[in-house]
Amino acid sequence: MAVSPDGRWLVLTALGHLFQLPTTGGAAKQLTFGPYYDSAPAISPDGTSVAFISDRETLSQGNVFVLDIASGRIRRLTNEFWADRPAWSPDGKSIAFLSYELLGPAGDYWFVVPKGLRSQVRRVGVADGKVAVLSEPGFARAVAFLTDGRPVWSEVELESEKEPAMSRLAVATQAGQPTTALMVEGVADRIGVDPGGLYLRLYEAASPLKNLFPQRERLAYLPLGRGSTDQIVRVLLSGPERSAQGVEDRGEGVRVYPAQLSNPMPRPAFGVANGSIYLGDRGKLWRVDAATGKRDEIAFSAEITFDFLPGSPPPAYTNRNPASPTSILTPRLAPDGASVIFTAAGSLWRQPLAGGESRRLLDTGGFEWGPAALSPDGKKLAYQLSEGADQQLRVVDLATGRNQVLISQPRTGRYQPAWSPDGTQLVYAYYEPRAHGPKVPCVYLADLASGKHRKLADGNPRWTPSPHFSGDGKWVYFTADGQVHRSPIGTPGAGQPITEFTEFAADAQVSPDGKRLAFRRNDEIWMAPLGAHRVKQDETFRLSPRGGHNFAFTPDGTSLVYSSGADVWLHPLKDGGQKQVPIQLKFSTEPPPPVLLRNVRVLDFKVGGFTEGTSLLVEDGRIQWIGSEAGHTLPGNLNVVDGGGRFAIPGLFDVHTHTATPIHPQSARDVSHMELWIAYGVTSVGDMGSDLSTLNVWADRRTAFGAPVPRIFSYGSMIEAMPFIFGGSAFIASDEQAREVVRVEKGEGAVGLKSYFTLPWSLHHAIARAAVQEKLPVRAHAFTREEAIRGVLLGHEGVEHMLSVNMYYDDILKLFAAAGTRWTPTLPVMFAFIPEAAPVRTAMIDTVKRAYRNGVQLLPGTDSLNLRDEYGQAVHAELQNFAQAGIPPLEVLRIATQHSAAMVGADKLLGSLEPGKLADIVLLEGNPLDNIANTLTVWRVLLSGRVFEEPQPLTANGGEDVRIPDDPHSGH
């Protein structure tokens, strides 16, 4: 917000638009319109114009625009990647602003903390648009003008373990050189000016994690000319927190207003005029008497004209039971060149190139992960087995079937084993735990004769290293943080980079002769020649638009073998002619036997409760009828389940999870323990960022073997931009790449898209436009209120998450409801770190309560990040959170079933128990309408009519042997 020089009116930002309002309150007048995000207003000294930041015209992060209030005419002043926080000079001839540059992968998101951005203070002429630089690049946070016309700004020195964050208040001299006026403890995030000094909005810490939670924050006044310029003011953040009233005199003219502010991200501006401070806090406007600290609310109302891009509904869900694989992972050509080894439906297979049916290699009950590595003589196979809660790295003798277990541990991630040229050693990825943060995939070496393991190099927490030997066995190559490295076998260390890429690269492979490099960019395969120097970006070229997630050199290095969907290809590198390898693999499509549920109480949303004890027939995976058995002919081969008066509800949903990606601190998300979902009655999940080829293999496993795998509604890989965070994402840098990624994701079966927070807003726009063309919905983060509002502007179907420092007020909640934007708050993520008695936890529950009362369509999601809960378990915690927010149990169940099914386009087949719908059913011991916690009393689960029961294994057809526990909190 900004206040006019005469103190009579304000300009404020509401829902991404500018409004004018008398300082006495009343009806606000809308000043800006259109599907743009307008913010950071600053009023000219003569009161005729407003400078502000907007993404209009340039579709940038934001540029400086000037609005003529009388005519409504708007013109752009700057052409920056990201400009923010404008301030007028006293003569009205120039505007100072901050110009931001991203420093790291989280930079775009952590604009709320200094370490994510590098900023520079600049000045633009209002008449000629010429830009001058006022400071060196650093961590500037706020800029203003003193009454004598000199610019003043704050620069932050980040805190350390021993020292707090500090802010240097710099003033430009008449010669234009900055000089330090004062050092202040804390982060000086906003500056206000009066003739005698500066008002500062201060908070304690600049680190990202500390900004996720409430911290001490104050408004303070410091007179200028206090004496020594190197004096540090350390008293501003100290002292007890008080109510909204009062002011403390700290001596030498220093005043502190001890009312605790609400810690929003980013911190909003405030205005100063005529002895009053005007600020927004907790969704309201306030006038603070600068002398007494007395705080009075400014009552106002506003009607808003809101334009936004049209979104798309999800494609209608169709239940498929394919007779052959829809996805094949990690094909590898055997050393003799006669067959291809690959993973399909979670099992390892061999396909002879001469023809004939594919043959299963192993007889295990778990998921057999590739890449399966055949030894150089072709006699042994190294592979990873994930079964139950554990995973193993194994070497099997193909002639005898004898297994050698090299590693056995709880599920963590993919080992990606590779053989040494002489067949005596294996190199693999091992996920080392760290005291803080995610497990790190390090490169290890195993000597098969001695059984000894030793570490070669550290990897990067968000990258699968894909380690492999050089052709001469002297080096190990691996990928980390977008670059390819090599490490000598005899000298452990971090490895030496052999690339200097400026764009994304992952899962690199070096040919056996050391002359070629292949790597993944999105789903594309790229290559470059290898020589004595590091490979540069301009030496790379695209070999194939598909296959990047599943490729390798053939043993002789003359070709690549890769898969795309269910197709496997051999691609010779000399002539470039592709040859398809026919995969002859068929699955059984026979449905499970019919099931009669007898004496069950069926949830009927239409009548608002459970029926009396009745019967329900399931055949061909669908509900045929519900009611009395009289008058019905029962089929043969009938499986009768006596429900004993138990309660039947539709299968539950978790609409925000990650089931096949290593991005979270629980690295096991890459080798997912899928059966846990079924054990907890969660039969459908919305995957918000995973490799689609892996997800489709899980789906094939359910249909081929009747495995306990939920229905997966995929939103594809998370879409990022440089600089990036996760090696498993899809990356874009242009509108053209955005269109290509969206088209590929849809072609692979995505029901929507995940637009990730590392994207600049120009690329968020590109994704939104491409999604409309391809008729796919978009979901995106809404950790900040700005993200939430921009999401509605871009037509996003859903916004995700809520932080403890950025709870939504009624204006945003009403906007969600009016635009039909769904909200998945994922409370279990934050609640894993917040004590139950903490006031902020209560405030977050209250935000959900207000959302429900305002008509926002809420959805259950967990983000798979809750470190205390397993897959499935956190869904029940979220349902209890919703009930605690005052949502009736029947509506909580509707949210977790009907509404969730509609979100993914499956409401015609899922979400309620009715004839003709798919038989995803959960039988409960207790009535969830009496206590929503009774959703945890799971007795039986049906998925497509297949019964998973205790004490029998969750699957009867060779899948994982996991049982539903008596007490779901006891673990699996």
N, C-alpha and C positions, 0 to 999 in steps of 0.2 A: 504494500500500500504506500501511497504518498499523500502528503497534505499540502494544500496550496500555500503560497507564501503569506497570504493574509489570514490563514487559519480558518477559513470559512467553509471549505469543502475538501473532500477526499477523492482520490481515484484508487480503486482497489481492484484486485483480481478475484473473480468468482467463477469457478468452473471453466477456467481458461479463457475468459473474456474480461474486458475492462468495463468498470462501472463508475459513474460519478455520483457522489453522495454528499449532502450537507453534513458538516461535523456534528450537527445536532441530531442527525438521524432522519428517518423518514423513508421515502421511496427512492430507490436507486435507479439511475438512468443508464441503460446499456450503451456503451460507446463503440465497441468493436463487434463484428459479426463474422460468420463463416466457419468452415471446418478447420480452424487454425487454433493453435495454443498461444494466447497472448498473456504476457506476465511482466513483472518487474517495472511497473510504471514509475515515471519521474516527471514532475510537473515543472514547466519552464518558469523562470523567475517572473515573467510578466503574466503568467497564468493562462496563456492562450493556447499552449501546446502541451502534449504529453509524449515523452519518449518512452518506448517500451520495447520488449523483446518478443519476437514472433517468428514462427516457421513459415509464414506466408511468403509467396513468390519463390523464394529460393529452396524451400523444403529442407532447410539446414537444421542444425540443432537450435539455432536462433540467431537473429541479427537485430540491429538497432533500427527501429522504425520511429517516425514522428507523426503524431496525429494532430491535425488542426481541429480544435474542439468545435469551433463555429461551423466549419464547412463539412467536417467529417472526413476530409481528404487525408490519406495516409501515404507516406513516401518512405522508401528505404534509404538509410544512410550508410550502412556497412555491408561488406561482402565477406564475412568471416565464416570459418567452419563452425565456430560457436562463440557468440558474444553474449554477455550477461551483465546485469547489475549496472545499468546506466545512471549517470549523475550529471546534472546541468552545471555549467560554470555560472557564477553570479551574473555575468554580463549576457548570458544567453547565447553566446556565439559558438560554444563548443560543448561536447558531451564526452565525459570520461566513461570508460567501460572496461570490463575484464574480457580478455580474449583467452579462451581455454584451449589446451592441447592435451589429448589423451596420453597418459604415461604407460599404462599397462592394461591388461585384459579386463580389469574391473573398473577402469577409469570412467567410462561413460555412466556406470551405475553409481559409483562412489563420488558423485559430484557433491555429496553432502560432507565429505571429508577431504582435507587438502591433499592427502597422499595419492589420491587417484587421478589428480589433474595437475598439470602445470599451467600456470596462468601468467598473463602479462597485462600490465595496466597500459591502456592506449587512450587516445583522445581523437575525436573526429570533429571536423568543422561542420557546423550546421548548414552553412551556405554552400560550401564547396565540396564537402564529403571527403576532404583530405585527412588521412590518418597519421598521427604521430605517436611514437612509442615513448612512454614515460618511465618504464621500469624494465629491468632485466627479467627474463623468465624465472619464475619462482612459484611460491604458494600464496599469491595474493588472494584475499577472500572478500574484501569490500573496498569501495572507493567512494569518495565524496569530495566536496570543495569546501575549504575554509571561506569565511566571509570576505577575506582579502583576495580571493581568487586563486589561491594555491591549492593544487590537488593534494589530498591526503588519502592514504590507503593502509590496509593492514596486511602484513606478510607473516605467515605462520611458520614457526620452527617446531617440527613434530616432536611429540613426547618420546621418551625412552623409558626403560625399566626403572631408571633412577631419577630422571628429570621430567617435570611436567611439560606440556605443550606451552609455548610462549608465542606472543604476537608482537611484532615490531610495527609501531605506527610510524610510517614514513611520510614526510612532507616534501614536496618538490620546492626547491629554492627558486628565486626569481630567474636564476640562470638555467633552471630546468633540471638540476641535479637533485636526486633524493637525499634527504638527511633524516636521521632517526630522531623523532620527537619524544618517543617514550617506549618502554618495553612493558608489556602487560602479561601477567600469567593467564594462561588459557587461550582459547581460540576466539579471536575477535572477528565474529562472522558478519556483523552488520555495523554500520557507522551512521550516526546522526550528528548534525552540527548545529550549535547555536553560537552567538558571538563570543562567548567566553570559553568554550571547550567542546568536548566530544561526548556523545552518548554511544555506548558500546553494548551490543548483544554478545555475551560471552558464554562459552561452555567449556567443559573441562578438557576433553580428550578428542584427538583427531583420528584415532585408529578405527578401522571399519567395525570391528567387533564391538567396541564400546559404544559406537553410534547405533547399534541395534537395540540398545536398552536405554531406559531413562538415565540421565546423568544430571549433575548439578549445573544449573544454567541461571544466569543473572543478567539484569539490565543495570548498567552502571554509568555514572557521569564522572568525567575527568576534566578538570580545567587545564588549559594549555598554559605554558610558561611557568611550570611548577618548579623549575630549577634544572638540575642535572638531567641531560637527555638520556644518560645511560642508567638512570634509576629504574628499577623494576618494581612495578606495582603488583604486590602479591596478595592483597587483602580482598580482592573483589569477589572471589568465589567462596570465601570462607564465611563462617557464621551459620546459624540455624535457618532452616527454611520457615517462612511465615505464611500467613494468609495473603490474600490479594492486596492488602492495604499496607501503607507505611513506607518509610524511607529511613536509611541509616546514614549518619554522617561519619565518614571514616577519617576525617581530618584533612587539612589542606585543600578543602573544597571538594574532596572526593565523596560522592554519594552512591549508595547501592540500594536498589529496590529489591528486597529479599523475597518477593513472591516467586515461587518456583514456576518457571514457564513449562510448556507442555512438550518440549523437545521434538518438534516435528522435523522431518527431513524433506527438503532443505529448510533452514530457518527463514521465516518470512521477514521482510523488511518492516521498519516502523518509520513514522514521520514525526517531526518536531516543529512546533510553531506556537508562538505566543505563550510560552510557559507550560505547554501541554505536550504530552507524548501520546501518539495514536498508534495502536498496534492491534493485530489480530491474534487471538489465542483461544484455543479450545473451541473453534468454530464460531466465535463471537468477536465483535468489535469493541474496543475499550479506549476510553480516554483516561490517561493517568496524569494527575497533577504533578508536575515536575518538582514542586517544592515540598509537597506533603506525601506524595506517593498514593494518594487516594485514587481508587480505581472505580470508574463508572462505566456501565455498559451503554453502548450506542445502539439503540434499537433501530432496525431497518428491515425493509422488505425489498425483494427484487423479482421481477419476472424476466426470464431469459429466453431469447430466441437461439436455438441450438441446432446447428447443422452438422451432420456427420456422414461419413462414407457409408454406403449400404454394405452390410455384411452378407454372408451366405449361410444358409442352413447346412447341416451336415448331410452327406449323401445317405440315402436310405440303406439300412443294414439288411444284407441277405445272408442267411445261414448257409455256409458252404461245407460240403463234406467231400473234398477232392479225392479222387482215386489214385492220384500220384502226387509227388512233392510239389509244393508251390515255391519252395526255396531250398537251395543247396549251398552249403557253406564249405569254405576252405578246400577246394579240390587240389589234389597233388598228384602229379604223374609219378608212377612207380619207377625205380631205377632202371628196370629193364624196358621201360617204355611201352609195356603191354597193357597197362590198366591205369585207371584213375581211382584214387581213394578220396572219399568225401563224407561229409556229415549231412544226413537228412533225417528229419523227425527225431533228432536227438540221438541217433545211432550212426555208427561208422559202417560204410559200405565200400565194396570194390566193384567197379564197372569195367569189364574187359573191353578194350578198344575194338577187338575183332567182332564184338556183338554178344548177344546173350543177356540173360537177366542179371541185374545187380545182386550181389550176395552180401549178406550181413557178415561182418568180420568177427564180431564179438558177441558174447551171450551174457550181458550184464543187465541189471534192472535200472541203472541210472542213466544220466545224460552223458554221452560220450563226446566230449568237446574236441574239435579240431583247433589248429591244424594237427592232424595225425601225421607223425613224421616216421617214414620208413627208413630204416638204417641203410647205409650205402650198399650193403649186399642184399637188401630186400627181405631179410629173414626176421627182423624184429620191428615192432611198431611202438613208438612212444606216443602216449595219448593221455588225456585228462578225463577222469571219471568223477562226476558230481552225483552223489547219491545220498539222500537224506540231508542231514545238516553238514556233511563233510565232503571234501574233495581230495583226490589223490592224483599224483603224477605217477604213471605206471609205464613199464616197458614189458611188452608181451612177446614171447617167442611164438611166432605164427605156426610153427610146426607142432609144438607140444602144447600150446595154450597156457604155458606157465607164465604167471605175472610176477614181475619184480616191482614192488612198491617203493618208489624213491622218496616221496613226500606224502604225508597224510595230515590234514589240518581242517579246521572249519572253513566253510566256503569263503573265499576272498576274491578271486579273480582268475583270469586265464593264464596258464603257465606258458603257452606258446613254445613248446619244446622244438629244438632243432639239433641234428646230429653233427658231430665233427666229421671231417672227411675220412678219417680212419675208423670211424664207428666205435671209438672207445669212450667218448664223452658226449654229454648233452649240455646245451646251454638253454636256459629257460628264465622266465620272469617269476620272481618271488616277491610277494607283497609284504614288505616289512612294516610293522606297526611303528607309529611315532607317538610321542607323548602328547602332542597337540596336532590336530589336523588328520587328514586321510592317510591311509596306508600308502606307502611308496612302492611302485613296481620296480624293484632292483633287478639287475642282471646277474644271474648265478651260473656257476659251472658245476656239473656233477661228473665225477669219475666213476664209471660203472663198475670197474674192477674192484676198487677200494671202497666204494660207497661214500666217499668223502665229497662234501659240497663246499664251495668257496665263492665269495662275492667278488664280482668283477667291477661293477659300476652301479652308481645310483641312477635311477630314472627320474621321471617327473610324475607327481601324484595324479595328473589327469591324462596321462598318455600310456597307451599300451606299447611297450618297447619293441615288440617283434624281433627278438634277438636271433642272430644266425651267424655261422662261421664264414670266414673268407675261404676261398677255394684251396688255399695252402694251409689252412688251419691255424694261422698265426694271429689272426684278429677275430674279434666278434663285433659285428655291426648292430646298432640298435637306434631307435628313434626316440627323441625326447624334446618336448617343447617346440615342435615344428622344424627341428633340424635333425640330420642324420649324423651319428657319431660312430667312431670305432674305438675299441679298447684292446690293447695287446693282451694276449692270453696270460703272459707271465707277470704283468704289472697291473694290479688293481688300481682303479682310480675313476675319475669322472668321465673319462673318454675324450677323444679328440673330435671336434666337429669336422666333417668333410663337406658340408654344405654351408652356404650363406644365403638362404632363401628369404625373401621378403613376403612371400605368400605362403599359404597353408600347405603343409606336407605331413603325411602320417603313414605308418605301417610300411616303411621303406624296406626294399630288398635289393641286395647287391648280387649281380650275376656271379656264378662260380668262377669265371675267368677274371673277375674284377674290372671289367670294362664298361659295364652298364649299371645304371641305377634306375629302379622303378619305385614309384611311391603313389600313394592315394591322395587325391584332392576331391573332396566330396565323394561321389561314387565313380569318379573318373580315374583312369590309370595314366600317370604321367611318367616320362622317362628323361634321362639325360646321360650323356657319355661321362665316364669317370676318367680322370687323369691325375696328374701330380698336384693340381691346385684344387681349392675348394670350389664346388659347383655353384655357379651363380644362377639367379632366377632366369636370366635371358638365355641360358643354355638348355632349358627344359622344353619339352614339347608333349602334347597330349597324344597318347597312343590309342586310347579307347574311351568313349563316353560312359561306359559301364564296366562293372567288375571290380571297382576299386576296393571294396570291402573284402573281397575274396579272390586273391591272385597270388601267384608265385612263379618263379623261374622253373623251367623244367630242369632235371638233373644235369643235362648237358649244356644248359644256358642258352640254347638256340631259340627258345620259344617261351611264351608265357602261357600258363593255364589259368583260367579264371571262370567264375560263375556270375550270372546275372539272373536273379529269380531262380527258375528251375532249369535254366540252360547252362551247359558247360561248354567252354570253347578252348581250343588250342590256337594260339596266335604266333606263327613264326615271325621272327624279328627281321629277317632279311627281305622276304618278298611281301610280308604283311598280310597275306591271305588267311582269313580266319577259317577254321574248320570246327564244326559243332560235333561234340561227343554225345551221341544219343544215350540218354540215361533211361534204362529199362527197369523201372521200379514201380510196383503197384501196391496200393494199400487196400485193406479191406474196408468196404463201405457198408458192411452189414450193421444195422442199428442195434443197440442193446435190446434185450428182451423187454416186452411190455411190463409195466409196473402198475400195480394197484395199491394206492395208499388208502388204507381203510381206517376209519375212526380218527380222522384228523380235523382240526378246526382251521378253516381256510380264511386268510385275510381277504376281505372284500372292501376295496376302497370306496366302492359306490354306496355301500350301506354304512361305512364308517366303523367297521369292526370285524370280528371273527364270526364265522358261522358256527352252528352247533356241529357236533361230530358228524362227519360225512365221508364220502369216498371220492377219490380222484383217480382217473385212469390216464396213464401215460403210454403212448405208443408212437413208434417212429420218432422219438425224441420230443414229441409235442403233447400238450394236454388235450385229451379227447373230450372229456366231459367231467363235470363236478356235480355231485348230488347222490341220490339214492341209486343203489345198484339194480333196483327193480326196473325191469324193462330193458336192460342192457345185456347184450351178449358179450361175455368176457372172452378174450382171445386165449389161445393155447400158449403153453410155455410162459405162463404168467408168474411174475415175481410179486408175491403179496407181502406188503409191509404193513404190519399193524401199528398204527401211530399211537395207540393208547391214549387218545384225546389230546395229543400234542398239537402245537401251533405251527401252521404252515405259512411261511411268508415268501415272497419272491426273493431270488438270489440278490445279494447286496452288491453295490457298486463302490469302487474307489476310483473317482474320476481324475485324480492327479497323483500319478505314481511314476516310478522309473523301474522297469523290470529287466532291462538288458543293457545297462550302461554302467561304466565304472566311475561316474562323476561324483558320487556322494561318499562321505566318510565311511560308510559301510560298503566296502569294495565288492562284497558278495552280490551287489546289484548286477554285476556282469555275469554271474553264474547262478541265476535266480533260483531261489527255493520256492518254486511256483506252488507246490502242494500246500504251502501254508495258507495261501488265499482260500483254497477250498476248505481246509480245516476250520477256518473261521467263518465260513458261509459267504465269502466274497467270490461270486462266480463271474464277475465282469470287472475289468479295470480299464481306465484310460491312461495310456502310457504317454507321458509328456516329454519324451526325448530319448529315443533308443534307435539302434540300427534296425531298420525294418526287415532286413533279411533274416536277422536272428529271431525277431518276434514271429515271423512267419514260420520258422522252423518249430518254435514252441506250439504254434497253432496246429501245425501238421502232426505234432506229437500227440496232441489231444485227439485228433480225428483218427490217426492211424492206430494208436495203441490204447485209446481210452484213458490216457494219462490225466492226472489231476492238475490240469492247467486251465486257468480262467479264460474267458473270452477277452481278447486284447483289442481294444480300440486305439489304434496308434495315431499319434500326431507327428509321426516321423522323427527325424533327427532334429535336435534344437538347431535353429538357424542363427548363426553368429556372424560377426564381422571382425576384421583385424583392427586392433589386437584382440586375441581371442582367449578363451579359458580352457575349453575342453577338446581333447583330440578326437572325440567321437562325433563332433557336431558337423553340420553342413555350413559352409562359409560362402558369403557373398560380398561383393564390393561394387555392384552395379545393378541397375534395373534389369539388364539382360540376364545376369546370373540369378537374380531373384526369380524371374519368370522360369528359368530352366530348373531351378531347385524345386519350385512349387509343382511344375509339371512332372518331374521325376517322382516326387513324394506321392503325388496322386496316383501315378501309374503303378506304384508299388503297393498301393492299398491304404494309404493314410486317409483317415476320416476328417483330418484337420491339420493345422500347422501350429508349431510353437515358435513364436517370434521372440528371440531371447534378448536379454537386457544389454548385451554388448553391441547391439545394432544401433547406429545413429538413427535419428528419427527419419531422415530421408530414406533410409533403407526399410524402416518399419512401414513407411508409406508405400514403398515398392512392393513389399510382401503383401500388404493389404490389397493393392490394386491387382496384383497377379492372382491372389486368392479369389477375388471376385470373378475374374476371367475363368478360372478353373472350377468355380463353384465349390470352394472349400472354406470352412470357417477358420478363424484365427483366434488363438488364445495367447496371452502374454502376461508377464509379471505386472503386479500393481503394488509393489512394496511402498512406493511413495504416492501421495495424492496426485502429483503431476502425472505419473504413469497411469493411474486409474482413469483420469480425465482424458488423457490422450488416447487411451485404449478405446473409450467410447467414441471419440472423434473419428478414429480409424475403423469403426464398425466391428471391433473385436467381439466375438461371440461370448467370450468369458475372460474375466480378469482373475488373477491367481494371487493368493497369499494375503497376509496382514502382518505387519511388524508392530511390536509393542509401542514404538514411538510414533507410529503413523496411523492411528485409528481413524476411521472415516466418520465425518459428521453428516448430519441429515441431508445437507445439500447434495453431497456426492451419492448418498444412498438413494435419494429421490431420482437423481440422474440415472443411476443403474436401473431403477424400476421403470422409468419412463422410456428408456432406450431398449429395454429388454435384455440388458447385459447381465449374464449370470456371474455369480461370485463364488469362488471356492476359497475360503479363508485359510485352510490347512492349519488350524490351530495346534495340532499335535507337534508341529515343527518347533514353534516357539515355546509351547508348554513343556517340552522336554528340558528346557533350561530355566523355567520360571517356577518358583515354589508355589504351591497351591494357595497359600495365604497371601501372596503378594497382591497389592492393590492393582497393579497393572494387569494382572490376570483377570481380575474382576471387571476392569474397564474393557478388556477385549471381549469378554463374554457379553457385556452390555452393548458393545458395537454390533455383535451378531443379533442381539435382541432387537435393536433399533432397525437393523436391516430387514429382519422378518416383518416387523410392524409397518415398515415403509413399502412392503411389497416386493423386495428384492428376491429373486430366485436363487436360493442358496444350494450349494452342492457339497457332498462329502469328498474330501481329498486329504492325503497324508504326506505327499511328496517323498515317501520312503526315506525320510531323513531322520525320523525320530530314533534316537540312539537307544531308547529304552524298550521300544516295542518292535515286534516282528511284523513281517508282511501280514496284513489282515487284521492284526490286533489293534493297530492304531485307528482303523475305521470305526470300531466300536467306541473307542475313546472320543472320536469326533461326534458320533451320534449322541453320546452322553453330554458333550459340550453343547450341542444344539438344544437338548432337553433342558440343560441348566439355564440356557438363554430364554426359557419360557416357551419354547416351541412344543406344542402337544405331541405326545409320542406317535400318534397316527400320522401327523404331518412330518415328523422326523423320518418315519419309515417311507413315506411317500417321496421325500427328498432323496433317500438312499436307493430308491428303486425306480418309480415312475419318472420323476424329474431327471434322474441321471440317465435313464434309457433314452429320454427325449434329447438330452444333450448330445448323444452320439448317434442319433438317427435310428435308434433301435426300439422306439416305443411301440411299433406295430407288432413286435415279436417278443419283447422283454418288458419287465417292470411291473407286471401284475400277473395274477394267477387267473387266467381265463381260457376257455376252450380255443384251440388254434394257436396259442402262444407256445414258445419253447419252454420245455420243462426244466427250468432252473429254479429249484425249490430248496428252501432251508426249513428243516423241522426243528423246532425249539422245545425245550422242556418247560420253559416259563413263558408267561404272557408278556410280550414287550409293551403292550398298552398299559399294563399295570406299572411296569418299571422298564425303561428302555434298556437298562443293563442286562435284561433277560435276552437280548440278542446274542449274548455270549454263551447261552446255554444250548449250544449246537448239539443235536442228537444225530441227525442224518443230513446229508447234502445230496441233491440230485443236480446233475449238470447234463443238459440235453437228454434227460431221462436215465442217465447212468447213476446208479446209487453208490455213494461212497459212505462207508459205515464203519463203526466200531463194534467188535474188535478186529474186523477184517481189514487188510491193507486198503489204503485209499484207492488203489486200482487193482483190478483182478487180471489185467492183461499185460503183465510184465513191466509196469511202471514203478515209480518210487514207492517204497514200503514205509509210509508215514501214516500214523493213526491220529484221529481226532482225540485230543487229550480230555480227560475228565474235567480238569480245570484248565481252561485256555491260558491262564496266567502262568501255568507251570512250565510252559515251553514245549518244544518238540525235540 
